[in-house]
Amino acid sequence: MRWIEIGLVLFHVWLIGWLTLVRPKSQRGWLIGGGIGAVLLVVHAFVEGLRWPMIPVYLITLWAIAGGAKSFFRSAAKPSSKPPRRRWKTVLLRGVAAVYASVAIVLPLLFPVFSFAEPTGPYTIGTVTYHWTDAAREEKFTEASGDSRELMVQIWYPASSEATGKAAPYLSDPAPYIEGLHELLQLPEFLFSGLKLVNTHAIANAGLADTEAKYPVLLFSHGFMGYKNQNTFQIEQLASHGYIVVGIEHAYSSVASVFPDQHVVKFDSEGKTGYDQMKYSFMDGRNRVWVEDAKFVLDQIETLSANDPGGLFTGRIDLEHVGMFGHSFGGATTVQMLLDDSRIQAGLNMDGVLYGEKRIPADGLKKPFLLMSADDTLKGVDHTGDAEIAELGTDREEIAAYYDELFARYDPVTAGANYWMTFKNSKHMSFSDLYLLTPLFEWMEGADVRRTHELINEYTLDFFDHYLKGEPLQYLDRNLGDHPEYTLQQGAE
């Protein structure tokens, strides 16, 4: 919970206890309690914003004010004798008050406005968003012929220590993303409403830090049905340590994309659902669009480095040191870029099945590579239940073939001394911001998302710091083998 929310909840829990246990008889006590609650509520509304999990708290204020008003009108009327309340009614009232107070505490805890861990790097973080059109590519997902491919791209970067301004919101236009997550994940829309109030550590349009002449650049590719800033927990950490991070939003494959003219495009499944949406024949082809997106964005980064119209990045991007990372389908895209674009020098794939047209050769990628996997992703057909298979609309034989191909594609990932890190008790979405929405996700999935994020950040920084900045390894070469939270293996040279 946020700080004012904590104060608001604590005061109102005390207030409901005082009103039901002490039961002040004069309207003054009720009105003073309600008045203080109302002041706190107004401050909370203007500073932090109202939200639905706090409704039970808000109602306590209204109850106190209404109780005071009732006492006032009763005292103004002719006094009347009133029999004392029966003991069982008093006990019942206090029991109801205790349950209500518990609900008032628990709801904001279960559905918090989450915050990101404080970045550990020495830099302040800046961010800027671009709308880029690839005139050389026709958009395949629109009905009209001749439409060009459009992308929204957000860049995070090490900012000047003198940068000031409000923290940028997590989502600048949250409504389409909330609606899209509701539709695609088939979860109640209220579950995502807190995204409207989440802020980041980044300052919009801040000046670039002048500590270094140039900064290395990392492309980020989100997951299928994800969005460009779905890994803010990781992106902010990288930017605070001196990386320019470029988040690509793959329109029509993201949960939503909102363009400057306010038109919104949503995820296009091409009519595929269930297992059909997992098939290699479909996803390998779909990945071609993502690879072309990444190449185009990297071209645009080169243009910004040569001559940024806003002056922010001109001559400040280190194009000699470029890496890429991604989650899920974005991780697969990272591997394809390592294979297909010489500008990408090192890559990190977070739990991405290796979809795409190219295969890793038996002797490896010939470039530094780290694969991070959730143990749940690697469970295989023997640990896939009948209900899960039925929900996908397929049979065990097809799922067995799917896993056979998955492991065959994974087989050479560590060749050439590359790394494979498997997180224990983790799930596919542990590698994104999603599980921060509510601790219910962690309890249902049995995952410790904050700890997983810490490990991801430690090893992501270690990997890129070594291969793009030339710094000594701190973790990867020292922690090979099996550990309580993960296993880490490295292939032969």
C-alpha positions as CSV (number, residue, x, y, z in Angstrom):
1,M,0.0,0.0,0.0
2,R,1.0,3.6,-0.5
3,W,1.9,5.8,2.5
4,I,-1.3,7.8,2.8
5,E,-3.3,4.7,2.2
6,I,-1.6,3.1,5.2
7,G,-2.4,6.0,7.4
8,L,-6.0,6.1,6.1
9,V,-6.5,2.4,6.8
10,L,-5.0,2.5,10.2
11,F,-7.0,5.5,11.3
12,H,-10.3,4.0,10.0
13,V,-9.7,0.7,11.7
14,W,-9.2,2.6,14.9
15,L,-12.2,4.7,14.2
16,I,-14.6,1.7,13.6
17,G,-13.2,0.1,16.8
18,W,-13.8,3.3,18.8
19,L,-17.3,3.8,17.4
20,T,-18.4,0.2,18.1
21,L,-16.6,-0.4,21.4
22,V,-16.7,3.0,23.1
23,R,-19.9,4.1,21.3
24,P,-19.7,7.9,21.9
25,K,-23.2,9.2,22.7
26,S,-22.6,12.8,21.6
27,Q,-22.6,13.8,18.0
28,R,-19.3,15.7,18.5
29,G,-17.3,12.4,18.8
30,W,-18.9,11.0,15.6
31,L,-18.4,14.2,13.7
32,I,-14.8,14.7,14.8
33,G,-13.9,11.1,13.7
34,G,-15.8,11.5,10.5
35,G,-14.2,14.9,9.8
36,I,-10.6,13.7,10.3
37,G,-11.4,10.7,8.1
38,A,-12.8,13.0,5.4
39,V,-9.7,15.2,5.5
40,L,-7.5,12.2,5.1
41,L,-9.7,10.9,2.3
42,V,-9.5,14.1,0.4
43,V,-5.7,14.2,0.7
44,H,-5.5,10.6,-0.4
45,A,-7.8,11.3,-3.4
46,F,-5.7,14.3,-4.6
47,V,-2.2,12.9,-3.9
48,E,-2.6,9.2,-4.6
49,G,-6.0,8.7,-6.3
50,L,-9.1,6.8,-5.3
51,R,-9.4,3.1,-6.1
52,W,-11.9,0.4,-5.5
53,P,-10.1,-1.8,-2.9
54,M,-10.3,1.2,-0.5
55,I,-14.1,1.5,-0.8
56,P,-14.7,-0.2,2.7
57,V,-12.4,2.5,4.2
58,Y,-14.2,5.3,2.5
59,L,-17.6,4.0,3.8
60,I,-16.4,4.2,7.4
61,T,-15.9,7.9,7.0
62,L,-19.5,8.3,5.6
63,W,-20.8,6.1,8.4
64,A,-19.1,8.3,11.1
65,I,-20.4,11.5,9.5
66,A,-23.9,10.0,9.1
67,G,-23.9,8.8,12.7
68,G,-22.9,12.2,13.9
69,A,-25.7,13.9,11.9
70,K,-28.2,11.3,13.3
71,S,-27.1,12.1,16.8
72,F,-27.4,15.8,16.2
73,F,-31.0,15.6,15.0
74,R,-31.9,13.1,17.7
75,S,-30.6,15.5,20.4
76,A,-32.5,18.4,18.8
77,A,-35.8,16.4,19.1
78,K,-37.6,15.7,22.3
79,P,-35.6,13.3,24.5
80,S,-37.0,9.8,24.7
81,S,-36.2,6.9,26.9
82,K,-34.5,4.1,25.0
83,P,-34.0,0.6,26.4
84,P,-30.4,-0.5,26.7
85,R,-29.1,-2.6,23.8
86,R,-29.2,-6.3,24.5
87,R,-25.9,-8.0,25.0
88,W,-26.2,-10.3,22.0
89,K,-26.8,-7.3,19.8
90,T,-23.7,-5.6,21.1
91,V,-21.6,-8.8,20.6
92,L,-23.0,-9.1,17.1
93,L,-22.3,-5.5,16.2
94,R,-18.7,-5.8,17.4
95,G,-18.2,-9.0,15.5
96,V,-19.5,-7.4,12.3
97,A,-17.2,-4.4,12.9
98,A,-14.2,-6.8,13.4
99,V,-15.0,-8.6,10.1
100,Y,-15.5,-5.3,8.3
101,A,-12.2,-3.9,9.6
102,S,-10.5,-7.0,8.4
103,V,-11.9,-6.6,4.9
104,A,-10.8,-2.9,5.0
105,I,-7.3,-4.0,5.7
106,V,-7.0,-7.1,3.5
107,L,-8.5,-5.7,0.2
108,P,-5.8,-3.0,-0.3
109,L,-3.1,-5.6,0.5
110,L,-4.5,-8.1,-1.9
111,F,-4.9,-5.5,-4.7
112,P,-2.1,-3.0,-4.1
113,V,-0.8,-0.2,-6.3
114,F,2.5,-1.9,-6.7
115,S,5.9,-0.1,-6.9
116,F,9.1,-1.1,-8.5
117,A,12.2,-1.8,-6.5
118,E,14.6,1.1,-6.2
119,P,17.2,0.8,-9.1
120,T,20.7,0.1,-7.7
121,G,22.7,1.9,-10.3
122,P,24.3,5.4,-10.0
123,Y,22.2,7.0,-12.7
124,T,18.8,8.8,-12.6
125,I,16.5,7.4,-15.3
126,G,15.0,9.3,-18.2
127,T,12.5,8.1,-20.8
128,V,11.1,9.2,-24.1
129,T,8.6,7.6,-26.5
130,Y,8.6,7.5,-30.3
131,H,6.2,6.7,-33.0
132,W,8.0,5.3,-36.0
133,T,6.7,4.2,-39.4
134,D,8.5,1.7,-41.6
135,A,7.5,2.9,-45.1
136,A,9.3,0.0,-46.7
137,R,6.9,-2.6,-45.1
138,E,3.2,-3.0,-45.7
139,E,1.1,-3.7,-42.7
140,K,-0.3,-7.3,-43.0
141,F,-2.8,-6.9,-40.2
142,T,-4.9,-4.1,-41.6
143,E,-7.7,-4.5,-44.1
144,A,-6.6,-1.6,-46.3
145,S,-3.8,-2.3,-48.7
146,G,-0.9,0.1,-48.7
147,D,-0.8,0.7,-45.0
148,S,2.7,1.0,-43.6
149,R,3.9,-0.8,-40.5
150,E,3.8,1.5,-37.5
151,L,5.4,0.9,-34.1
152,M,5.5,2.6,-30.7
153,V,8.9,2.5,-29.1
154,Q,9.9,3.6,-25.6
155,I,13.5,4.4,-24.7
156,W,14.9,4.5,-21.2
157,Y,18.4,5.9,-20.6
158,P,20.8,7.2,-17.9
159,A,19.7,10.7,-17.2
160,S,21.5,13.8,-15.9
161,S,21.8,14.0,-12.1
162,E,20.2,17.4,-12.4
163,A,17.1,16.1,-14.1
164,T,13.9,17.0,-12.3
165,G,10.2,16.3,-12.8
166,K,7.4,14.0,-11.9
167,A,7.9,10.2,-12.1
168,A,6.5,8.9,-15.4
169,P,3.4,6.7,-15.2
170,Y,3.8,3.0,-15.9
171,L,1.3,3.3,-18.7
172,S,0.6,6.7,-20.2
173,D,-2.7,5.6,-21.6
174,P,-3.7,2.6,-19.4
175,A,-7.3,2.0,-20.4
176,P,-6.6,0.0,-23.7
177,Y,-4.0,-2.2,-21.9
178,I,-6.3,-2.9,-19.0
179,E,-9.1,-3.9,-21.4
180,G,-6.7,-6.0,-23.5
181,L,-5.4,-7.8,-20.5
182,H,-8.9,-8.5,-19.3
183,E,-9.9,-9.9,-22.6
184,L,-6.8,-12.0,-23.3
185,L,-6.2,-13.4,-19.8
186,Q,-9.9,-13.9,-19.1
187,L,-9.5,-12.3,-15.7
188,P,-11.8,-9.6,-14.1
189,E,-11.0,-6.1,-15.4
190,F,-10.9,-4.7,-11.8
191,L,-7.8,-6.9,-11.2
192,F,-5.8,-4.6,-13.6
193,S,-7.3,-1.3,-12.6
194,G,-4.4,-0.5,-10.3
195,L,-2.2,-0.1,-13.4
196,K,-3.7,3.4,-13.8
197,L,-2.0,4.5,-10.6
198,V,1.4,2.8,-10.9
199,N,4.4,5.1,-11.3
200,T,8.0,4.4,-12.3
201,H,11.4,5.9,-11.4
202,A,11.9,7.4,-14.8
203,I,11.5,11.1,-15.6
204,A,10.0,11.9,-19.0
205,N,12.3,13.8,-21.5
206,A,15.1,14.2,-19.0
207,G,18.5,15.2,-20.3
208,L,21.0,12.4,-21.0
209,A,23.7,12.0,-18.4
210,D,27.1,13.4,-19.4
211,T,29.2,11.0,-17.3
212,E,30.1,8.9,-20.3
213,A,30.6,10.1,-23.9
214,K,28.4,7.2,-25.2
215,Y,26.2,4.5,-23.7
216,P,25.7,0.9,-25.0
217,V,22.3,0.1,-26.3
218,L,19.9,-2.9,-25.5
219,L,16.8,-3.7,-27.5
220,F,13.9,-5.2,-25.5
221,S,11.2,-7.4,-27.2
222,H,8.2,-8.2,-25.1
223,G,6.2,-11.5,-25.0
224,F,3.4,-12.5,-27.2
225,M,0.4,-10.5,-26.1
226,G,2.7,-8.4,-23.9
227,Y,3.7,-4.7,-24.2
228,K,6.8,-2.6,-24.5
229,N,7.2,-1.8,-20.8
230,Q,6.1,-5.2,-19.3
231,N,9.6,-5.6,-17.9
232,T,10.0,-2.3,-16.2
233,F,11.5,-4.0,-13.1
234,Q,14.4,-5.0,-15.3
235,I,14.6,-2.1,-17.8
236,E,15.0,0.5,-15.0
237,Q,17.8,-1.4,-13.4
238,L,19.7,-1.6,-16.7
239,A,19.1,2.1,-17.4
240,S,20.3,3.0,-13.9
241,H,23.6,1.2,-14.7
242,G,24.3,3.1,-17.9
243,Y,22.4,1.4,-20.7
244,I,20.1,2.9,-23.3
245,V,17.2,0.4,-23.4
246,V,14.9,0.4,-26.4
247,G,11.5,-1.2,-25.8
248,I,9.7,-2.3,-29.0
249,E,5.9,-2.7,-29.0
250,H,5.0,-5.2,-31.7
251,A,1.7,-3.9,-32.9
252,Y,-1.1,-6.5,-33.4
253,S,1.0,-9.0,-31.4
254,S,1.0,-6.8,-28.2
255,V,-2.0,-6.6,-25.9
256,A,-2.5,-3.1,-27.3
257,S,-0.7,-0.3,-29.0
258,V,-1.8,3.4,-28.6
259,F,-0.6,5.8,-31.3
260,P,-0.3,9.6,-31.0
261,D,-3.6,10.2,-32.8
262,Q,-5.2,8.0,-30.1
263,H,-6.1,5.2,-32.4
264,V,-5.7,1.8,-30.7
265,V,-4.8,-1.5,-32.2
266,K,-5.2,-4.7,-30.3
267,F,-3.8,-8.2,-30.4
268,D,-4.7,-10.1,-33.6
269,S,-4.7,-13.9,-33.2
270,E,-5.3,-14.5,-36.9
271,G,-8.1,-16.8,-35.8
272,K,-5.8,-19.1,-33.8
273,T,-6.7,-20.2,-30.3
274,G,-5.4,-22.9,-27.9
275,Y,-2.8,-25.3,-29.2
276,D,-3.2,-23.8,-32.8
277,Q,-1.6,-20.7,-31.4
278,M,1.4,-22.7,-30.1
279,K,2.2,-24.6,-33.2
280,Y,5.6,-24.1,-34.7
281,S,4.2,-23.8,-38.2
282,F,2.2,-20.7,-37.1
283,M,4.6,-19.1,-34.6
284,D,7.8,-19.5,-36.7
285,G,6.1,-17.5,-39.5
286,R,4.7,-14.9,-37.1
287,N,8.1,-14.4,-35.7
288,R,9.3,-13.1,-39.1
289,V,7.4,-9.8,-38.5
290,W,9.0,-9.4,-35.1
291,V,12.5,-9.8,-36.5
292,E,11.9,-7.2,-39.1
293,D,10.5,-4.9,-36.4
294,A,13.7,-5.3,-34.4
295,K,15.9,-4.6,-37.5
296,F,13.9,-1.5,-38.4
297,V,14.1,-0.2,-34.8
298,L,17.8,-0.7,-34.8
299,D,18.0,1.2,-38.0
300,Q,16.1,4.0,-36.4
301,I,18.5,4.0,-33.4
302,E,21.4,4.4,-35.8
303,T,19.6,7.4,-37.3
304,L,19.0,8.9,-33.9
305,S,22.7,8.5,-33.1
306,A,23.7,10.2,-36.3
307,N,21.2,13.1,-36.0
308,D,18.5,13.1,-33.4
309,P,16.0,16.0,-34.2
310,G,15.5,16.5,-30.5
311,G,19.3,16.5,-29.9
312,L,19.0,14.0,-27.1
313,F,20.9,11.0,-28.6
314,T,23.0,12.6,-31.3
315,G,26.5,11.1,-31.0
316,R,25.7,9.5,-27.6
317,I,24.7,5.9,-28.6
318,D,27.5,3.4,-28.6
319,L,26.6,1.4,-31.7
320,E,29.8,-0.7,-31.3
321,H,28.2,-2.4,-28.2
322,V,24.6,-3.5,-28.9
323,G,22.7,-6.3,-27.2
324,M,19.2,-7.6,-27.1
325,F,16.9,-9.3,-24.5
326,G,13.4,-10.4,-24.5
327,H,10.7,-12.4,-22.7
328,S,8.9,-15.4,-24.3
329,F,8.3,-14.6,-28.0
330,G,10.6,-11.6,-27.6
331,G,13.3,-14.0,-26.3
332,A,12.8,-16.1,-29.4
333,T,13.2,-12.9,-31.5
334,T,16.4,-12.2,-29.6
335,V,17.8,-15.5,-30.8
336,Q,16.8,-14.9,-34.4
337,M,18.5,-11.5,-34.3
338,L,21.7,-13.0,-32.9
339,L,21.6,-15.4,-35.9
340,D,20.5,-12.9,-38.5
341,D,21.9,-9.4,-37.6
342,S,25.6,-8.8,-37.1
343,R,24.9,-5.7,-35.1
344,I,23.6,-7.7,-32.1
345,Q,26.6,-8.8,-30.2
346,A,25.0,-10.5,-27.1
347,G,21.6,-11.8,-26.2
348,L,19.4,-12.9,-23.3
349,N,16.3,-15.0,-23.8
350,M,13.9,-15.2,-20.8
351,D,11.8,-18.3,-21.0
352,G,11.2,-18.1,-24.7
353,V,10.5,-21.2,-26.8
354,L,12.8,-21.0,-29.8
355,Y,10.3,-20.1,-32.4
356,G,11.6,-18.6,-35.6
357,E,12.8,-19.6,-39.1
358,K,16.5,-20.2,-38.2
359,R,17.9,-22.9,-35.9
360,I,20.9,-22.6,-33.5
361,P,23.7,-24.6,-35.1
362,A,25.1,-27.6,-33.3
363,D,28.3,-25.7,-32.5
364,G,26.3,-22.8,-31.0
365,L,25.5,-19.2,-31.8
366,K,29.1,-18.0,-31.9
367,K,28.0,-15.0,-29.8
368,P,27.5,-14.6,-26.1
369,F,24.1,-15.9,-25.0
370,L,22.2,-16.6,-21.8
371,L,18.9,-18.5,-21.7
372,M,16.8,-18.1,-18.5
373,S,14.0,-20.7,-18.1
374,A,11.2,-21.3,-15.6
375,D,11.3,-25.0,-14.4
376,D,7.5,-25.1,-15.2
377,T,8.2,-24.4,-18.9
378,L,10.5,-27.4,-19.0
379,K,8.2,-29.8,-17.3
380,G,7.6,-32.0,-20.4
381,V,4.6,-34.0,-21.4
382,D,4.7,-36.4,-18.4
383,H,3.9,-33.5,-16.1
384,T,1.2,-32.0,-18.2
385,G,-2.2,-32.9,-16.9
386,D,-5.1,-34.1,-19.0
387,A,-7.2,-31.1,-18.1
388,E,-4.5,-28.7,-19.3
389,I,-4.3,-30.6,-22.6
390,A,-8.0,-30.6,-23.0
391,E,-8.1,-26.9,-22.4
392,L,-5.6,-26.4,-25.3
393,G,-8.0,-28.4,-27.6
394,T,-5.4,-31.1,-28.5
395,D,-4.3,-34.5,-27.3
396,R,-1.3,-36.0,-25.5
397,E,0.4,-37.2,-28.7
398,E,0.5,-33.7,-30.1
399,I,1.8,-32.2,-26.8
400,A,4.5,-34.9,-26.7
401,A,5.6,-33.9,-30.3
402,Y,5.6,-30.3,-29.2
403,Y,7.9,-30.9,-26.3
404,D,10.2,-33.1,-28.4
405,E,10.7,-30.2,-30.8
406,L,11.1,-27.8,-27.9
407,F,13.9,-29.7,-26.4
408,A,15.5,-30.4,-29.7
409,R,15.7,-26.6,-30.4
410,Y,17.0,-26.0,-26.9
411,D,19.7,-28.7,-27.2
412,P,22.6,-26.5,-28.6
413,V,21.9,-23.3,-26.6
414,T,25.0,-23.7,-24.3
415,A,27.4,-24.8,-27.1
416,G,30.3,-22.5,-27.4
417,A,30.5,-21.8,-23.6
418,N,27.1,-20.1,-23.4
419,Y,24.8,-20.2,-20.3
420,W,21.5,-21.8,-19.4
421,M,19.9,-20.7,-16.0
422,T,16.8,-22.5,-14.8
423,F,14.7,-20.9,-12.0
424,K,13.1,-23.3,-9.5
425,N,9.5,-22.9,-8.5
426,S,8.9,-20.3,-11.2
427,K,6.4,-19.7,-13.9
428,H,6.5,-18.2,-17.4
429,M,5.1,-14.8,-16.2
430,S,7.6,-14.6,-13.3
431,F,9.9,-13.0,-15.9
432,S,7.6,-9.9,-16.3
433,D,5.9,-7.3,-14.2
434,L,2.5,-9.2,-14.2
435,Y,2.8,-11.0,-10.9
436,L,3.4,-7.7,-9.1
437,L,-0.3,-6.9,-9.6
438,T,-1.5,-9.0,-6.7
439,P,0.1,-11.4,-4.2
440,L,-2.7,-13.8,-5.2
441,F,-0.7,-14.6,-8.3
442,E,2.3,-15.6,-6.3
443,W,0.2,-17.7,-3.9
444,M,-1.6,-19.5,-6.7
445,E,1.5,-20.1,-8.7
446,G,3.8,-20.8,-5.8
447,A,6.4,-18.2,-7.0
448,D,8.3,-15.5,-5.2
449,V,8.3,-12.8,-7.8
450,R,10.4,-10.2,-6.0
451,R,13.2,-12.6,-5.4
452,T,13.0,-13.9,-8.9
453,H,13.3,-10.3,-10.2
454,E,16.3,-9.8,-8.0
455,L,18.1,-12.8,-9.5
456,I,17.1,-11.9,-13.0
457,N,18.5,-8.4,-12.5
458,E,21.7,-9.6,-11.0
459,Y,22.5,-12.0,-13.8
460,T,21.2,-9.8,-16.6
461,L,23.6,-7.0,-15.5
462,D,26.5,-9.5,-15.0
463,F,26.0,-10.8,-18.5
464,F,25.7,-7.5,-20.4
465,D,28.3,-5.7,-18.2
466,H,30.8,-8.4,-19.1
467,Y,30.1,-8.8,-22.8
468,L,29.3,-5.2,-23.7
469,K,31.3,-3.2,-21.2
470,G,34.2,-5.6,-20.7
471,E,33.8,-5.8,-16.9
472,P,34.8,-9.0,-15.0
473,L,32.0,-11.5,-14.3
474,Q,30.6,-11.5,-10.8
475,Y,28.1,-14.4,-10.9
476,L,28.0,-16.4,-14.1
477,D,31.5,-18.0,-13.8
478,R,31.3,-18.4,-10.0
479,N,27.9,-20.0,-9.5
480,L,27.8,-22.8,-11.9
481,G,25.9,-25.9,-10.7
482,D,22.8,-26.6,-8.6
483,H,21.5,-24.1,-6.0
484,P,18.4,-23.9,-3.9
485,E,16.8,-21.2,-6.2
486,Y,18.2,-22.1,-9.6
487,T,20.6,-24.2,-11.6
488,L,23.2,-22.7,-13.9
489,Q,25.1,-24.5,-16.6
490,Q,27.7,-23.5,-19.1
491,G,28.5,-25.4,-22.3
492,A,31.9,-26.5,-23.5
493,E,34.1,-24.1,-25.5
